[in-house]
């Protein structure tokens, strides 16, 4: 069975080889595509968003649609998910408490590097 995943899987044989593997992958990616095509594709972002749960269960389509409408990117979603006011604002649109928890819990331990 062939799987068509929106996220490419990169084989990693050991943690020691991660830098070399990612460097090679990055070089191949840049050589294969013109720079203008490196902009994020909104559809791919939507596909990735459904995996952003700390429970291992995918977010429901309704939750993904709400999050993508309310937040304008992963940074904003992370910011909102780590503040009481932000979670309350998202909760106004996501009335299912379990889905709200799944959608925001992942980001509680995340830190954005500038």
N, C-alpha and C positions, 0 to 999 in steps of 0.2 A: 504494500500500500504506500503510495507516494503522498507525502504531506507537503502542502504548500503553505509554509509559515510566513507571516509578514516580517518576522524577525529572523535574520540569518543566524544560524548556529555555527560557531567557530570551534573546531575541535581543539581541545587543550589536553595535552598528555601529562603535564605536571604543572604545578604552580611556579616552578622555576622558569618555565618557558613562556609565561604569560606576556612579558614585555616584548620578546622577540616575535611571538605569534601575532599580537595586536599590531606591532609595527609593520609586519609583513602584510597583514590584512588591510591596514590603513593605506599603505603604499599602493596595493592592488586596487583598492577602492578609488583612490584619487586618479590613478592612471586609466581607469575604466570609464569614468564619468566626467563630463565637463563640470566645472565648479558651480554653475547655476543650478544643476540638478541635485546639489547637496542640501538644498532647502528642505525642511521637514514637510512631508506630505500629510495634510490633515487627515486623510483616510487612514494612513499608517498610524498616526497618533491615536486615532480612535481605536484601532485594533490593539495597540499596546496598552491603552488605558484599561481595557477589560481585565488585564492581568495584574493590575495594581491593587492587590488585596493581600493582606498578611495571613489570610486563612488558607490559601491554596485554592480557593474556589473563585471562579471568574465572577466579576461583577455583572449584574443583569444589564441588558441592553438599555433599559430605562435609566438606570444609574449612570451608565456611560454617557448617554445623551444629556442628562441633567448636568453632569460634571463638565462636559465639554461646552455646554452653553453658559454655565455660570463662571467657569474659570477659563482664562485665555491662554493657558499653558501649564506645564507641569510645575513651574516655579510658583505660579499663583496658587495652584492646587495645594502645593506643599505649604505655602504660607498660610492659607486658609485652614488647612487641616491641623495646624499646630497651635491655633489660638481658639479660645472659647467662642469669641465672636464669629470667627470664620466657620467653625463647626456649626454654630447656631444658624448662620446664614445659609449654609448648605442644607441643614436640616429643615429649613423652611420649604425647600423644594423636594427633598428626599424624606418622605413621611415614614418609610420603612426603617425603623431603628437599626435592624440588623445590617441592612445595606449601608446605612450611614456609617456604622462602626467599621464595616469592611472597607469602605471607601476612604476613610480618614486614618485608620489605625496604622496603616503601612507607613505613613509619613511622619508619625510621631517620633521616630528614632532617626529620621533623615536630617542631614545638615547640608545646606547649600554652600558650596565653596565659591568664592568670588574670584 
